[in-house]
């Protein structure tokens, strides 16, 4: 079995997401699709899985053209896609989600047996009657994989599948993909993470700016892949640590109003200091950050910003005091679907006018877009941007003066170049006196950029450690609830 894409073109306004892409995928192996954010990887796979119709081009399965005008047509052809955020209906049970999309009448007892048989085959633990909202991201992936296989998928596409899952879940996922390839399936693995592609794939295709720029059999020198991705070898950002200034964020016995939080927090963050929050998802970092941002009031304790007591203040008072929050959900909470980049800049500008000079507004937006290296135009909608470009947009919308910057996963889902760009901007803020507190699941990111790391476990801070004094291995032990000392 083979799958071929020929001359795929897809435009979003002035952005050429795919510009004449050719790609061949063979059965029995895992094929990597590598590229920076905005390279066109996800768009190409959405074309292949029927989510997006190409402007031109053809898809051939075993040498025969197939028409993929919808996801149902794609699954009938044996092509299924696992998205970065698994497509599950949270109010439904695991079994209900498994049955959805079958297009035929199915007896629940028979579907339950099939679900449990297929889950057991790959070592998945899925309770058919559990609500989908109770599953972790990794378990939702497992549910979606067995559902696609049950529907008859012979081609499995995975788009950035390791985002938001634990190391153990990643190992299980990789073992499953290897087993499927050995069974003769075509597996396409879309990622911007070199180490994952090198560990998993036999062959890799590299995309840049909507085009295929190279292919390689693996293993091959990492420098060659990086140069194909970015056109140059990456120079990593180096953090020059300095003594923090006076305390700008002070917590005194502050406990978030969240049932999963087991203890209060006392902490002082100095001007220019960078604090990393480590821990598994659900360990308490999210309510901690949101309480510090004024999005929810604490159950007890005090919050001070630059000496001012904001414990019972509303979110807008935190904003006026110089507190800025960047959520993990870029489109869900940070940006507004349907609005253009120009409209976002207008909303973020202080002292907006009722009368808008649109020509001037678009000219100013174009200048900001160029300054922040955003791949898009003033009239592009926020949802048309890639994840990396959405993050660049969010950073460009920040006020010029920020006292405390709070962030959830600032580089999640970003390629190396985009992540480096983000941190260069953040460290510029730090040098100007902004205190930064960020949560991340990336151990290297935490160790490289933090002055101190707070390790969260089961709703409390297990330990606070200077970043320079701990190894990645020991930090991993702490995140798992084990103190290596």
N, C-alpha and C positions, 0 to 999 in steps of 0.2 A: 504494500500500500504506500502511495506517495501523495503528497498534497503540494500544489504549486500555485503561487500567486504571480500574475504577470501584469506589469504596467499599472499598478494600483495608484490612482490619483484621488485625493480628497482634500478639499479646501474648506476652511471656515473663514468666510470673509476674505481678508487679505492674507491670512495665514495658510501656507501650504503644509498641511499636516503630513500628507503622503504625496511624494512628487515622483511618480514613476517607479514604484517599488517592485522588485522581483525577488521572490523567495521560494526555496524548495525545502520541504520537510519530509524526511524519510521515516518509515516505520522502524521500530525496534531501538530507537535512541532518543535521548533528550537533547533537544536543540535549543540553545540559548539565544535570546534576542536582547542585545545589550545596547545601551545608549543613555545619554543624559536626559534629564527631564525636558519634555518638549521635542524630543527627537522624532516622535511619530510612532513609537512602539505600540502604545495602547490603542491608538486609532487604527493601526494596521490589524491588530488582533480583534478589534470590534468589527471591522469589515469582515474578517474571516468567520466570526461567530454570529453574524447576522444582526448585530446591534446597530451597525451603521452601514448605509448604502454608499458605495464608492461613486465618485463622479465618473470614473471610467476604469477599465481594467477587467481582468477575468480571474476566476478561481477554478482550478482543475483538480479533481479528485480521481486518482488512478488514470490520468490522462484525459478525462472527460469533463467538460464544463459543467459546473453546478451553479444554480441560482440561489443566492442566500439573501433573500429580501427580508427575512425576519429570523429571530432566534429559533422559532419553531421549525422553519425550513432548514436551518443549520443543524439542529439536533436530529432531524429526519435524515440528513446526510451523514450523521455520525460525528458532528463537531460540537463540542461543548466547551464553555469557558468558565473558569473560576476567577471572579473579579477580586480586586484588592480588598474590597469590602463585600464579603459573601452576601449574595442576594437571598436572604431568608426573611420570612414574615414573623416578626418577633412575637405577636400575640398568639401565634399558632403553635401547636406541639411539634416535636421533632418528626413524628409520623406524618402529620398533615403536610409539613414542608417537603417531606420525601415524596409524597404522592402528587403534589402540585406539578402541573405542567405535563402530566403523562398523556393528556388528550384522549384518555379512554376510561371506561368504568373499571375501577379496581376494588377488589374486596380488601377491606382493611386487614383482615387476618392474614391473607396471603402477602400483602405489602409489608406487614410487620415481620413476617418470616424472612422475606427477601432483605429487608433492612438489617435485621440482626445477622443473617448469614453473610452479607457483604461487609458489614462492620467487623465481624469476627475475622474475616479473611485478611483484613489489614491491621488488626489489633486495635480498632477504634472502640471506645466505650460510649455508646449513644443510647440513652434511655428513650424509647419511642414515645412515652407519655410526658416527658419533660417539656416545659415551655421553651421555645427557641431563645427567648431573652435570657434564660439562665445559662446558656452555653458561652464559653469563651470564644474569642475569634478563631482560635485553632480548631475548636470543636465544630464551629459553624463551617469551616473549610472542609472538615472531614464529612459532615453531613452533605455538603454540596458535591463533593467528589463521588460519594456512593450514589447520590441521586442521579448525577450525570451518567455514571456507568450503567445504572439501572435503566435509564432512558435509551441506552444503546450507543453512547459516545465511543468512537474509536480514535478520535483525535481530542486530546485534552490540552487546553490552553490555560496557563496560569499567569495572571498579571500581578507582579509584585507580591507574591503570596506570603512572604515572610514578614511583612509589615504588621506589627502588633501581636506577634505570637512569641511564645517563650522558646528558649533554646531546645528544650525537650520536645516541644511540639514541632519545631523545625526538623529535628532529627527524624521524627516519625513521618513527617511530610516527605522528606527526601527519600526515606526508605520506601514509601508507598509509590513515589514516582519511578524509582528504579525498578520496582516490581512490575509496574504497568508497562514500562518500556520493554522489559524482558518478555512480557506476554505478547509483544508485537504491536503495541499501540504507538501512535505518534504523540509525543509530549513536547509542547512548546513552552519554554520557561522564560518569561519576560522579567527583566530585572535591570537595575543600574548598579548592582553590587557585584564587583569583580570577584570577590572571594567566593560568593555563592555559585556563580556561573562556572568558575574554575573547578569547584568541588563536585559539581553535579553533571555538567554537560560534556558531551563528546565533541560538539561542534558549536560555533557561535557566529552569529551574524551581527554586525555592528551598524547602527543607524545614527545619523547626525543630520539635523535640520530637514527631516522628512525623506532622506534618501539613504540607501544602503551604501556605506563607504568601505566595507571590507568584510571578509569572512576568514575564519581560521579554525583549524582542527586543534583541539585541546589535548594535552597542555601546550601552551605557547607563552613566550615572555610577557609578563604583565605590562611592561613598558609599551609593548606593541599595541595591546588592547587600549591602554589609556590614550595613546597617541591617536588611535583611530576614533575614539570617543570624543576627544576634545581638540584634536589637531595639535596637541603639544603635551609634554609630560607635566603632570601636576606638581606644583610646589606647595607642600602643606602649610597651613597657617600655624605660626608658632606663637604661643601665648607668653608674653612677658609679664610675670606676676609682680605686683607691687603691693606695698602695705595699704590696706583699705583706709578710707577717711572716716569721719565721724559717722555714728550710726544714723541711718536714714529710715530704716524699717525696724521697728521694735515690737516684739511679741512678748507679752507677759502673761503666762498661764493661759494662752489662747487655745481653746478647743473648738474645732469646727462642729457645727450642728449636723453631724452625720453619724448614723448608727454604727458604721464600720470603724469609727475613730475611737481608739481605746484610751488615749491620754492627751493631756494638754501640751502646748509647746511654748518654750521660752527661748527667744532667739533675738540677736541683734545683728543686722546686716549693714556693713559700712558702705560709704560712697565708693563706687568703683569696684566693689567686691562682686565675685561671681559664685553663687551657691548652686550646686547641683543636687537634684533630688533623685535618688536611685530607688529601685524597688519594682516588684512585679505589679502589673496592672491591678488596681483595686486595693492597694496597700495603704492608701491614705493621701497620696500626693495630690490627687485631683481636688478633694475638698479643702486641703491645706492652701493650695494656690488660689482657689476661688474665694475663700474666706479672706485671704490677704488682699485680694483685688476688690473686695466690697460687693461681690456678686451674691454672697450669702452672709448673714450675720453670725458671729460666733455664739456658741452655747454658753461660753464663759470666757473670762480673761479680757485683756486689753490689746488694741492695735494702735500703734503710733507711727505716723509718717512725718519725718522731719520735725519731730517733737510735738506734733499736733495729734490729739486723741480723735481717732476716727472709728472707734469701736462700734458705735450705733449709727454711723453715717451711712447715707445712701451711696450707691455706686457712682453717681455723678460727682459726689463730693470727693471720692477717691480719685476720680479723673482730674478734677480741678487741683488736687493736691500733688499731681504729677505721677500717679500710678497708672500704668498701662498694662493691659492683659492681652496676650496673643493665644487664642485657643488652638487645640489640636484640630478641631473641625473647621477647616478654612472656609468652606462654603456654608456649612451649617450654622456657624456662629460668627465668623470673622467678616465674610463678604456677603453681598446680596445678589442672589441669582436674578438675572434679567436686567440688571443695571450695567451700563458700560463703564469702562475704566474712567472716562471723563466724569461721569456722574458720581463715581466713588470719590474721586479727588475733590469734587465740589462739596460733597457731604462732609468730608473730613476737614475742609478749610475753615478756619476760624472766621466768625463774623460774616457768614454768607449773605448775599444780597437776594432780594426777591426778583431783581432783573438780572438775567444772565446773558452775557455776551458769549454766545456759543463758539464763535470763531476763535476768540481769545482763549476760552476755556479749553478747547481742543488743542490749540497751540501749546498752552502750558502743560496739558496732559502729555502731549507728544514729547516735550522736553523731559518731563519726569520719567516717562517710559524709557527713554534713551539713557538717562542717567542711571537708572536702576536695572538696565539690561533686561527688561521685560520683553518677551517675545509676544507681541500683540500690538494693537493699534488703539487710538483713543476711542474708537467705536466698537472695539471688541467687548463682548459680555464677559463677566468674571468667570462664568462656568466654562467658557471656551478655552481658558488657559490651562496649561499643565499644572501639576501640583507644585513644581518648583517655581513657576511663574506666579502662581497664586501667592506663594510665600513671599516672593519679592514684592508683590503688590501690597501685601499686608504690612511689610516693613516700610515701604514708601509712604504709607498712610499714617505712620506714627507721628505724633507731635515732635517738634524740634527739640523741646526740652522735656525730658522724662526723668523723674527722680528714681522710681522703682519700676523695673520691667519684669513682669511675670509671664512665663511661657510654658506651654505644654508641648513637648516634643518638637522643638524648633526646626529640626532637619529630617523628621520622619518622612520617608518616601522620596528623599531628594538624592540626586546623584552627587558625585564627589565635588564637581565644580560648583554646583548650586549650594551645597552645604558649606564649602569654603567661603563662598561669597557672603552667605548669611552670617557666618562667624566673623568675617572681617568687619562687617557693618556693626555687629553686636559689640565687638571689642573696641571699636571706635567710640561707641557710646560709653563703654566701661571706662575708657581713659578720660572721658569728659566728666566722669563722676556718677554715671548712672549705676545703681545697684541692680544686678541681674540675678533672678532666681528662676531656674528652669528644671523641668522634669524631663528625663530621657531614659529610654531603654537601651541606649547604645553606651556600653561601658567605656569604649575608647573616647567617645565624645565627653563623657563625664570626667574622665581622668585628664584629658588634654586641656579642657577649658575652665574647670572649676578651681576655686581656691579651697573651698570646703565642700564635702559631700555629706548630705544627710541620707542615711539608709533607712527607708521605710519598710516595715514588715508587720503584717496583721494589725494595721491601724495605728502603729506607734513608730517613733524613731528608735531603731535598734541601736544605731551608733552614729556619731558625728566624727568624721575623719578628715584630716588635711589631705587633699588630693595627691600631693607629692609623696606621701608616706605610705601609700597603699598600692598593691599590685592589682591588675585586672582579675587574677585568680582569686585573691582574697575578697575583692569586692563582690565577685560572683557568689562566694560562700555566704557573705552577709545578706545579699539579696534573697538567697534561699533560706534565710533564717538561721544559719550556722555561723557562729563566731569562730574564725580560724585561730584566735589567740590561744 
